[in-house]
Amino acid sequence: MKYLLVLLLITQSLIAQDVKPPGVLVLNPIVFDLDETLISPSKKYKATLTDEQVADCIKNKNSNEEREFVKKMYEIECEFGRNSNISVVFTTYVYGWITFKLSNYFDDAITYPKINSGIDSIQEYRKIAEEQGVNWIVNIKSVKFNRASEVLSGTVEYELWNKNVDQIVEVKTVEVDSRNRGMEMSCEDGKLDCLITNGAIFTATDVLKTMFSKEEYWR
């Protein structure tokens, strides 16, 4: 419930500001550490798409789309899923949630997922932002999923960089669980799918909260 309330506050913040459309790049986790009991269940997320399947993905997503920047987003998303695994799926969930929420407020928000090659400096953030045409980078450093008895839990560590202030504006570790919270976060209680869903949504919500916390990030 608290995450839905946070999104309400974000909405109120947006209404009160005249802001630039965001461009957000979401980098997949550099480290994805699974409890040994979760390695086998995680294999269901592995898949490799053929060129034809990627082309079909792009065609289907763009079938009723006229905006060129959205077509580009879909093309990148489909290519990102070409070699899928639990890290790619988790990143797609984070990217998807951020995209979904920003689209409620901006007609021209741009979001992309991208394979993370590691960022060690502010200069590298600047370079990637320039290459990708974005003003925000969500750098997911690590995801760790654990099992204690029958309880699944985990942590997501990420950095959030903003172009306007040219700084990492947040470094955070998000604690997650596999409890079904219903509504938009509905999932099967206690399962790996629920841990992924909660981890992605908790992370994305914290990112959005920080994005709209200061006017200087937007002007």
C-alpha positions, 0 to 999 in steps of 0.5 A: 500500500505504501508504494501506491501512496508514493505514486500518488505523491509523485503524481501531485509533484508532477502536476505542480511542476513544469518539467522536461520529458524524461529519458531513462536508461535501465541497466541490468544487474552486474551481479545476480546472486541466487540461493542454490535452491533457486537456480533450478527454478530460475532456468525457466527464464532462459530463452533465446529468440531467433532473428525471426522471433525478434522481428515478430516481436518488433512487428507486433509491438509496433502494429498500431504505433505511429510515434517513431520514438516509441517504435525505437523503444520497442525495437530496443526492448525486443533486442534486449530480450533476444538472450533472456535469463532471470537478469534480463527478465528482472530488468524488463520488469523494472523498465516496464514499470517505470515506462508504465508510470511515466506514460501516465504523465508524459506523452514523450517519455523515453525509456530503454533497457540495456546490458550493463557493461559496468560504470566506474565513473561520472564520466562514463555516466555522461558518455552513456547518457550522450550516446543513448540520449537520456537524462537518467540512468538506473544502474542496477549493481546487484540483485541477491535472492535468498531462501530461509526455510520456506521464506524468500527474500532479497536485496536490490542495490542500484545507483541513480544518475541524473544529467542535470546535476551530473551526479549520482543522486541516489545509492540504495539497497532495497529489501524485497520479499515474495509476499503477494500484495495484490492489485497491480503487484499481484503474484503467486505468494511465496514464489520466485515470480513474486520475488522478481515482481516485488523486487522490480516494482519496489526498485522502480517505485523508489527510483520514481520517488527520487526522480521527482523529489527535487526540482533541480533534477528537471530544469 
